[in-house]
């Protein structure tokens, strides 16, 4: 494929079946060297798996430049003489857009996220699990059904304030089905994993015109305006107040949804690609 396509630039991403083992990483390094095109690695597993995965891969593959989704990790890479810069997730307008509501997904609230029971057993106090409680519990305490889409939730019901019926848990949701959920529910609950970065779904929900409720973090406020583009919460009590305020304001909801789409346009992968090329030019990589 490399001989046929003759790439001018090679970009590899994350932790995938294609690069999951040291053997595959060594093959990638050998093939990339044979082509001579600059190789860029986008490290999307930081900071949770920097030591376990990202750094060993970088040391084996030796990319010409590294982007990371986590700013502090960029500084770690730079101190190790690894040339790196920050590159966040984004959205794809051909996928993430407003669509007509779908009857089977209609509901007051939905959570599209994996449960991650293994992470919970290792780190029960992880920011993500506090985030999920802040977002979901107020709905359950008001006896409002929350449809939960994602893997591993039958093992994670215990983290919530009230028992969740199995009929509320829908399992894996195909990627392109998610926008139908975002456009069919009143509130989309979007947990964050930390205060210093945004999840991929943050951008995707906003670009799809979902009314997102997420955590009130510095990173959310860095890019989006609460009350204009999305809704933010610091506590279960605050989430309860949001439910009571916005449940009766459909026009306000629609205003925020329109603003969400506009705000997300600054974060498309086309914009990210321009930034990548600009950075690589400045660094003399291309």
C-alpha contacts under 8 A as a table, 3 or more apart, distances in Angstrom:
res1	aa1	res2	aa2	distance
1	X	4	X	5.11
1	X	5	X	5.97
2	X	5	X	5.26
2	X	6	X	5.53
2	X	7	X	6.79
2	X	35	X	7.12
3	X	6	X	5.41
3	X	35	X	7.55
6	X	35	X	7.50
7	X	10	X	6.61
7	X	35	X	7.99
7	X	37	X	6.55
8	X	37	X	5.39
8	X	38	X	7.23
9	X	37	X	5.36
9	X	38	X	5.27
9	X	39	X	6.26
9	X	40	X	7.69
10	X	32	X	7.94
10	X	37	X	6.63
10	X	38	X	6.16
10	X	39	X	4.69
10	X	40	X	6.04
11	X	39	X	5.89
11	X	40	X	4.70
11	X	41	X	5.77
11	X	42	X	7.19
12	X	39	X	7.61
12	X	40	X	6.34
12	X	41	X	4.96
12	X	42	X	6.20
13	X	16	X	7.77
13	X	41	X	5.84
13	X	42	X	4.74
13	X	43	X	6.33
13	X	44	X	6.96
14	X	41	X	7.83
14	X	42	X	6.16
14	X	43	X	5.24
14	X	44	X	4.84
14	X	45	X	6.16
15	X	19	X	6.44
15	X	20	X	6.08
15	X	44	X	7.57
15	X	45	X	6.97
15	X	53	X	7.81
16	X	19	X	5.60
16	X	20	X	5.71
17	X	20	X	5.21
18	X	24	X	6.87
19	X	22	X	7.70
19	X	24	X	5.38
19	X	25	X	5.42
19	X	28	X	7.78
20	X	24	X	6.82
20	X	25	X	7.41
21	X	24	X	5.32
21	X	25	X	6.29
22	X	25	X	5.00
22	X	26	X	6.20
22	X	57	X	7.39
22	X	60	X	7.64
23	X	26	X	5.23
23	X	27	X	6.41
24	X	27	X	5.07
24	X	28	X	6.21
25	X	28	X	5.03
25	X	29	X	6.26
25	X	57	X	6.56
25	X	60	X	6.58
25	X	61	X	5.98
26	X	29	X	5.06
26	X	30	X	6.26
26	X	60	X	6.30
26	X	61	X	6.27
27	X	30	X	5.12
27	X	31	X	6.14
28	X	31	X	5.23
28	X	32	X	6.01
28	X	61	X	6.78
29	X	32	X	5.30
29	X	33	X	6.18
29	X	60	X	7.25
29	X	61	X	4.61
29	X	62	X	7.11
30	X	33	X	5.29
30	X	34	X	6.35
31	X	34	X	5.11
31	X	35	X	6.65
32	X	35	X	5.35
32	X	36	X	6.47
32	X	37	X	6.99
32	X	39	X	6.95
33	X	36	X	5.27
33	X	37	X	7.60
38	X	63	X	7.67
38	X	64	X	5.99
38	X	285	X	6.82
38	X	286	X	7.36
39	X	63	X	5.15
39	X	64	X	5.40
39	X	65	X	6.98
40	X	63	X	5.58
40	X	64	X	5.86
40	X	65	X	5.03
40	X	66	X	5.75
40	X	67	X	7.60
41	X	58	X	7.93
41	X	63	X	6.18
41	X	65	X	6.51
41	X	66	X	4.86
41	X	67	X	6.28
42	X	66	X	5.85
42	X	67	X	4.69
42	X	68	X	5.82
42	X	69	X	7.91
42	X	87	X	7.73
43	X	46	X	6.49
43	X	54	X	6.41
43	X	66	X	6.91
43	X	67	X	5.89
43	X	68	X	4.63
43	X	69	X	6.66
44	X	68	X	6.04
44	X	69	X	5.60
45	X	48	X	6.32
45	X	49	X	5.54
45	X	50	X	6.63
45	X	53	X	7.84
45	X	54	X	6.95
45	X	69	X	7.83
46	X	49	X	5.58
46	X	50	X	5.12
46	X	54	X	7.33
46	X	68	X	6.83
46	X	69	X	6.61
46	X	70	X	6.01
46	X	73	X	6.86
47	X	50	X	5.20
47	X	70	X	6.57
47	X	73	X	6.42
49	X	52	X	5.01
49	X	53	X	5.44
49	X	54	X	6.47
50	X	53	X	5.57
50	X	54	X	4.60
50	X	55	X	5.75
50	X	73	X	7.93
51	X	54	X	6.33
51	X	55	X	5.60
51	X	56	X	7.17
52	X	55	X	7.16
52	X	56	X	7.04
53	X	56	X	5.59
53	X	57	X	6.13
54	X	57	X	5.27
54	X	58	X	6.15
55	X	58	X	5.05
55	X	59	X	6.10
56	X	59	X	5.17
56	X	60	X	6.24
57	X	60	X	5.17
57	X	61	X	5.88
57	X	62	X	7.91
58	X	61	X	5.24
58	X	62	X	5.22
58	X	63	X	6.46
59	X	62	X	5.40
63	X	66	X	6.83
64	X	83	X	7.59
64	X	285	X	7.28
65	X	82	X	7.44
65	X	83	X	5.38
65	X	84	X	5.80
65	X	285	X	7.75
66	X	82	X	7.43
66	X	83	X	6.22
66	X	84	X	4.52
66	X	85	X	6.61
67	X	74	X	7.56
67	X	84	X	5.36
67	X	85	X	4.94
67	X	86	X	5.38
67	X	87	X	5.54
68	X	71	X	7.01
68	X	73	X	6.99
68	X	74	X	6.22
68	X	84	X	7.29
68	X	85	X	6.44
68	X	86	X	5.05
68	X	87	X	5.57
68	X	88	X	7.34
69	X	86	X	5.80
69	X	87	X	5.17
69	X	88	X	4.73
69	X	89	X	7.02
69	X	197	X	7.44
70	X	73	X	5.42
70	X	74	X	6.61
70	X	86	X	6.50
70	X	87	X	7.84
70	X	88	X	7.69
70	X	196	X	7.59
70	X	197	X	6.37
71	X	74	X	5.13
71	X	75	X	6.86
71	X	85	X	7.70
71	X	86	X	5.61
72	X	75	X	5.24
72	X	76	X	6.57
73	X	76	X	4.82
73	X	77	X	6.21
74	X	77	X	5.10
74	X	78	X	6.18
74	X	84	X	5.76
74	X	85	X	5.77
74	X	86	X	6.38
75	X	78	X	5.02
75	X	79	X	6.21
76	X	79	X	5.25
76	X	80	X	6.49
77	X	80	X	5.08
77	X	81	X	6.48
77	X	82	X	4.98
77	X	83	X	6.95
77	X	84	X	6.47
78	X	81	X	4.96
78	X	82	X	5.00
78	X	83	X	5.76
78	X	84	X	6.29
79	X	82	X	7.23
87	X	272	X	7.44
87	X	276	X	7.83
88	X	198	X	7.94
88	X	272	X	7.88
89	X	198	X	7.94
89	X	199	X	7.49
89	X	200	X	5.39
89	X	203	X	7.41
89	X	267	X	7.97
89	X	269	X	7.87
90	X	200	X	6.58
90	X	203	X	5.50
90	X	204	X	7.04
90	X	267	X	5.11
90	X	268	X	5.19
90	X	269	X	5.57
90	X	272	X	7.33
91	X	95	X	7.99
91	X	96	X	6.42
91	X	200	X	7.99
91	X	203	X	5.71
91	X	204	X	5.21
91	X	207	X	6.65
91	X	264	X	7.57
91	X	267	X	6.44
91	X	268	X	4.75
91	X	269	X	5.85
92	X	95	X	5.47
92	X	96	X	5.63
92	X	204	X	7.75
92	X	268	X	5.71
92	X	269	X	5.95
93	X	96	X	4.99
93	X	97	X	5.91
93	X	207	X	7.21
93	X	268	X	6.91
94	X	97	X	7.07
95	X	176	X	6.91
95	X	179	X	7.91
96	X	179	X	6.35
96	X	204	X	5.87
96	X	205	X	7.53
96	X	207	X	5.50
96	X	208	X	4.73
97	X	179	X	7.15
97	X	207	X	5.71
97	X	208	X	4.01
97	X	209	X	6.66
97	X	261	X	7.74
98	X	179	X	7.48
98	X	183	X	6.53
98	X	207	X	7.70
98	X	208	X	4.86
98	X	209	X	5.49
99	X	179	X	7.44
99	X	180	X	6.72
99	X	183	X	6.30
99	X	208	X	7.78
100	X	180	X	7.56
100	X	183	X	6.73
100	X	184	X	7.58
101	X	105	X	7.69
101	X	106	X	7.12
101	X	180	X	6.43
101	X	181	X	7.77
101	X	183	X	5.36
101	X	184	X	4.30
101	X	185	X	7.97
102	X	105	X	5.59
102	X	106	X	6.42
102	X	180	X	6.30
102	X	181	X	7.58
102	X	183	X	7.82
102	X	184	X	5.81
103	X	106	X	5.25
103	X	184	X	7.38
105	X	180	X	7.22
105	X	181	X	5.57
105	X	184	X	5.77
105	X	185	X	7.08
106	X	181	X	7.40
106	X	184	X	4.77
106	X	185	X	5.24
107	X	110	X	7.12
107	X	145	X	7.66
107	X	146	X	7.56
107	X	147	X	7.32
107	X	184	X	6.90
107	X	185	X	4.83
107	X	186	X	6.75
108	X	144	X	7.33
108	X	145	X	7.04
108	X	146	X	7.07
108	X	185	X	5.37
108	X	186	X	4.91
108	X	187	X	6.17
109	X	145	X	7.00
109	X	146	X	5.02
109	X	147	X	6.46
109	X	185	X	5.62
109	X	186	X	5.83
109	X	187	X	4.63
109	X	188	X	5.77
109	X	189	X	7.04
110	X	146	X	5.22
110	X	147	X	4.63
110	X	148	X	5.83
110	X	149	X	7.62
110	X	181	X	7.42
110	X	182	X	7.92
110	X	185	X	6.67
110	X	187	X	6.62
110	X	188	X	5.25
110	X	189	X	6.06
111	X	146	X	7.01
111	X	147	X	6.28
111	X	148	X	4.86
111	X	149	X	6.14
111	X	188	X	6.20
111	X	189	X	5.02
111	X	190	X	6.66
112	X	148	X	6.10
112	X	149	X	4.75
112	X	150	X	5.96
112	X	173	X	8.00
112	X	178	X	7.48
112	X	189	X	7.51
112	X	190	X	7.42
113	X	148	X	7.66
113	X	149	X	6.30
113	X	150	X	5.13
113	X	151	X	7.63
113	X	190	X	7.88
113	X	191	X	7.98
114	X	149	X	7.44
114	X	150	X	4.46
114	X	151	X	4.84
114	X	152	X	6.30
114	X	153	X	7.03
115	X	150	X	6.86
115	X	151	X	6.03
115	X	152	X	4.90
115	X	153	X	4.98
115	X	155	X	7.81
115	X	156	X	6.10
116	X	119	X	5.41
116	X	120	X	6.40
116	X	151	X	7.75
116	X	152	X	6.26
116	X	153	X	7.97
116	X	156	X	7.91
117	X	120	X	4.91
117	X	121	X	6.30
117	X	152	X	6.51
117	X	153	X	7.90
117	X	155	X	6.48
117	X	156	X	6.17
118	X	121	X	5.25
118	X	122	X	6.43
119	X	122	X	5.10
119	X	123	X	5.74
119	X	124	X	7.38
120	X	123	X	5.06
120	X	124	X	4.52
120	X	125	X	7.76
120	X	126	X	7.44
120	X	129	X	7.62
121	X	124	X	5.89
123	X	126	X	5.40
124	X	129	X	7.09
125	X	129	X	6.77
125	X	130	X	7.05
126	X	129	X	5.78
126	X	130	X	6.95
126	X	193	X	7.81
127	X	130	X	5.33
127	X	131	X	6.12
127	X	192	X	7.46
127	X	193	X	5.65
127	X	194	X	5.67
128	X	131	X	4.97
128	X	132	X	6.25
128	X	191	X	6.36
128	X	192	X	5.79
128	X	193	X	4.48
128	X	194	X	6.87
129	X	132	X	5.04
129	X	133	X	6.34
129	X	159	X	7.69
130	X	133	X	5.19
130	X	134	X	6.20
131	X	134	X	5.10
131	X	135	X	6.26
131	X	191	X	5.33
131	X	192	X	6.39
131	X	193	X	7.74
131	X	214	X	7.98
131	X	215	X	6.68
132	X	135	X	5.20
132	X	136	X	5.86
132	X	137	X	7.95
132	X	191	X	5.63
133	X	136	X	5.31
133	X	137	X	5.33
133	X	159	X	7.34
133	X	160	X	6.09
133	X	161	X	7.60
133	X	236	X	7.43
134	X	137	X	6.19
134	X	138	X	7.22
134	X	233	X	7.62
134	X	234	X	7.42
134	X	235	X	5.46
134	X	236	X	4.56
134	X	239	X	6.90
135	X	138	X	6.75
135	X	139	X	7.76
135	X	189	X	6.23
135	X	190	X	7.80
135	X	191	X	7.28
135	X	213	X	7.37
135	X	214	X	7.23
135	X	233	X	7.89
135	X	236	X	6.74
135	X	239	X	6.41
136	X	139	X	5.62
136	X	140	X	6.53
136	X	146	X	7.37
136	X	160	X	7.46
136	X	189	X	7.41
137	X	140	X	5.04
137	X	141	X	5.95
137	X	160	X	6.19
137	X	161	X	5.61
137	X	162	X	7.42
137	X	236	X	6.88
138	X	141	X	5.07
138	X	142	X	6.28
138	X	236	X	5.79
138	X	237	X	7.35
138	X	239	X	6.33
138	X	240	X	5.32
139	X	142	X	5.21
139	X	143	X	6.32
139	X	144	X	5.00
139	X	145	X	6.97
139	X	146	X	7.04
139	X	240	X	7.32
139	X	243	X	7.84
140	X	143	X	4.82
140	X	144	X	5.39
140	X	145	X	6.54
140	X	146	X	7.29
140	X	161	X	7.35
140	X	162	X	6.39
141	X	144	X	7.42
141	X	161	X	7.42
141	X	162	X	7.08
145	X	168	X	7.30
146	X	168	X	6.63
147	X	168	X	4.97
147	X	169	X	6.25
147	X	170	X	7.29
148	X	153	X	7.85
148	X	168	X	6.08
148	X	169	X	4.89
148	X	170	X	6.04
148	X	171	X	7.50
149	X	169	X	6.24
149	X	170	X	5.11
149	X	171	X	5.18
149	X	172	X	6.04
149	X	173	X	6.02
150	X	153	X	6.87
150	X	170	X	7.05
150	X	171	X	4.72
150	X	172	X	4.44
150	X	173	X	6.11
151	X	171	X	5.24
151	X	172	X	5.24
152	X	155	X	5.86
152	X	156	X	6.83
152	X	171	X	7.47
153	X	156	X	4.83
153	X	157	X	6.28
153	X	169	X	6.89
153	X	171	X	7.30
154	X	157	X	6.04
154	X	166	X	7.40
154	X	169	X	7.38
155	X	158	X	7.45
156	X	159	X	5.97
157	X	160	X	5.83
157	X	163	X	6.76
157	X	164	X	6.32
158	X	161	X	7.77
158	X	163	X	7.42
160	X	163	X	7.10
160	X	164	X	7.94
164	X	168	X	6.70
164	X	169	X	7.91
165	X	168	X	5.45
165	X	169	X	7.19
166	X	169	X	5.23
166	X	170	X	7.99
167	X	170	X	7.09
170	X	173	X	7.72
173	X	177	X	6.48
173	X	178	X	6.73
174	X	177	X	5.33
174	X	178	X	6.91
175	X	178	X	5.71
176	X	179	X	6.37
176	X	180	X	7.93
177	X	180	X	5.44
177	X	181	X	6.92
178	X	181	X	5.18
178	X	182	X	6.35
179	X	182	X	4.92
179	X	183	X	6.18
179	X	205	X	7.32
179	X	208	X	5.97
180	X	183	X	5.22
180	X	184	X	6.09
181	X	184	X	5.08
181	X	185	X	6.31
182	X	185	X	6.09
182	X	188	X	6.24
182	X	205	X	6.41
182	X	208	X	6.71
182	X	209	X	7.16
182	X	210	X	4.82
182	X	211	X	7.68
183	X	208	X	7.11
183	X	209	X	6.70
183	X	210	X	5.76
185	X	188	X	6.79
185	X	210	X	7.97
186	X	211	X	6.77
186	X	247	X	7.94
187	X	210	X	7.33
187	X	211	X	5.35
187	X	212	X	6.24
187	X	213	X	6.84
188	X	205	X	7.77
188	X	210	X	6.25
188	X	211	X	5.71
188	X	212	X	4.83
188	X	213	X	6.15
189	X	212	X	5.96
189	X	213	X	5.12
189	X	214	X	6.30
190	X	201	X	7.26
190	X	202	X	6.66
190	X	212	X	6.39
190	X	213	X	6.01
190	X	214	X	5.01
190	X	215	X	7.92
191	X	214	X	5.71
191	X	215	X	6.70
192	X	195	X	7.48
192	X	197	X	7.99
192	X	198	X	6.40
192	X	199	X	5.99
192	X	214	X	6.94
192	X	215	X	6.42
193	X	197	X	7.55
193	X	198	X	7.41
193	X	199	X	6.88
194	X	197	X	6.03
194	X	198	X	7.51
195	X	198	X	7.90
195	X	217	X	5.19
195	X	218	X	6.40
195	X	219	X	6.36
196	X	217	X	7.54
196	X	218	X	6.87
196	X	219	X	5.54
197	X	219	X	5.81
198	X	202	X	6.55
198	X	219	X	6.66
198	X	220	X	6.98
199	X	202	X	5.44
199	X	203	X	7.60
200	X	203	X	5.88
200	X	204	X	6.63
201	X	204	X	4.75
201	X	205	X	5.74
202	X	205	X	5.50
202	X	206	X	6.40
202	X	212	X	7.91
203	X	206	X	5.33
203	X	207	X	6.06
203	X	264	X	6.28
203	X	267	X	7.26
204	X	207	X	5.15
204	X	208	X	6.12
205	X	208	X	5.11
205	X	209	X	6.42
205	X	210	X	5.30
205	X	211	X	7.81
205	X	212	X	6.81
206	X	209	X	5.12
206	X	210	X	5.59
206	X	211	X	7.34
206	X	212	X	6.90
206	X	229	X	7.73
206	X	230	X	7.78
206	X	257	X	7.50
206	X	260	X	4.86
206	X	261	X	5.66
206	X	263	X	7.70
206	X	264	X	5.94
207	X	210	X	7.63
207	X	260	X	6.43
207	X	261	X	4.61
207	X	262	X	7.69
207	X	263	X	7.85
207	X	264	X	5.04
207	X	265	X	7.04
208	X	261	X	6.53
209	X	257	X	4.80
209	X	258	X	6.35
209	X	260	X	5.84
209	X	261	X	5.32
210	X	257	X	5.88
210	X	260	X	7.52
211	X	230	X	6.26
211	X	231	X	7.58
211	X	253	X	6.83
211	X	256	X	6.83
211	X	257	X	5.57
211	X	260	X	7.79
212	X	230	X	5.28
212	X	231	X	6.07
213	X	230	X	6.37
213	X	231	X	4.71
213	X	232	X	5.51
213	X	233	X	7.25
214	X	230	X	7.82
214	X	231	X	6.44
214	X	232	X	5.01
214	X	233	X	6.33
215	X	220	X	7.65
215	X	232	X	5.21
215	X	233	X	5.11
215	X	234	X	6.14
216	X	220	X	6.59
216	X	221	X	7.35
216	X	232	X	4.81
216	X	233	X	5.18
216	X	234	X	5.64
217	X	220	X	5.27
217	X	221	X	6.41
218	X	221	X	5.15
218	X	222	X	5.99
219	X	222	X	4.92
219	X	223	X	6.80
220	X	223	X	5.78
220	X	224	X	5.83
220	X	225	X	7.92
221	X	224	X	5.18
221	X	225	X	5.91
221	X	226	X	7.08
224	X	229	X	6.13
224	X	230	X	7.40
224	X	263	X	7.06
225	X	228	X	5.48
225	X	229	X	5.56
225	X	230	X	6.90
226	X	229	X	5.96
226	X	230	X	5.22
226	X	231	X	5.22
226	X	232	X	6.07
227	X	230	X	5.70
227	X	231	X	5.49
227	X	232	X	7.86
227	X	256	X	7.18
228	X	231	X	7.83
228	X	255	X	7.85
228	X	256	X	5.43
228	X	259	X	6.40
228	X	260	X	7.63
229	X	256	X	5.29
229	X	257	X	6.95
229	X	259	X	5.13
229	X	260	X	4.41
229	X	263	X	6.71
230	X	256	X	6.39
230	X	257	X	7.74
230	X	260	X	6.59
231	X	242	X	7.86
233	X	236	X	7.65
233	X	238	X	5.60
233	X	239	X	5.71
234	X	238	X	6.41
234	X	239	X	7.78
235	X	238	X	5.15
235	X	239	X	6.36
236	X	239	X	5.02
236	X	240	X	6.19
237	X	240	X	5.06
237	X	241	X	6.40
238	X	241	X	5.04
238	X	242	X	6.32
239	X	242	X	5.00
239	X	243	X	6.34
240	X	243	X	5.18
240	X	244	X	6.34
241	X	244	X	5.13
241	X	245	X	6.05
242	X	245	X	5.12
242	X	246	X	5.96
243	X	246	X	5.58
243	X	247	X	5.61
244	X	247	X	5.76
244	X	248	X	7.39
245	X	248	X	6.50
245	X	249	X	7.19
246	X	249	X	4.95
246	X	250	X	7.26
246	X	252	X	7.32
246	X	253	X	6.88
247	X	250	X	7.20
249	X	252	X	5.33
249	X	253	X	6.34
250	X	253	X	4.97
250	X	254	X	6.19
251	X	254	X	5.10
251	X	255	X	6.25
252	X	255	X	5.06
252	X	256	X	6.36
253	X	256	X	5.27
253	X	257	X	6.21
254	X	257	X	5.03
254	X	258	X	6.26
255	X	258	X	5.33
255	X	259	X	6.31
256	X	259	X	4.99
256	X	260	X	6.01
257	X	260	X	4.99
257	X	261	X	6.57
258	X	261	X	5.41
258	X	262	X	6.58
259	X	262	X	5.05
259	X	263	X	6.06
260	X	263	X	5.13
260	X	264	X	6.08
261	X	264	X	5.19
261	X	265	X	6.50
262	X	265	X	5.41
262	X	266	X	7.78
263	X	266	X	6.15
263	X	267	X	7.89
264	X	267	X	5.31
264	X	268	X	6.97
265	X	268	X	5.73
266	X	271	X	6.84
267	X	271	X	6.15
267	X	272	X	6.88
268	X	271	X	5.27
268	X	272	X	6.42
269	X	272	X	4.67
269	X	273	X	5.93
270	X	273	X	5.07
270	X	274	X	6.36
271	X	274	X	5.17
271	X	275	X	6.34
272	X	275	X	5.06
272	X	276	X	6.18
273	X	276	X	4.96
273	X	277	X	6.25
274	X	277	X	5.26
274	X	278	X	6.09
275	X	278	X	5.02
275	X	279	X	6.05
276	X	279	X	5.18
276	X	280	X	6.15
277	X	280	X	5.11
277	X	281	X	6.07
277	X	286	X	7.99
278	X	281	X	5.20
278	X	282	X	6.25
279	X	282	X	5.09
279	X	283	X	6.16
280	X	283	X	4.99
280	X	284	X	6.09
280	X	285	X	5.09
280	X	286	X	5.86
281	X	284	X	5.07
281	X	285	X	6.02
281	X	286	X	5.33
282	X	285	X	7.75
283	X	286	X	7.92
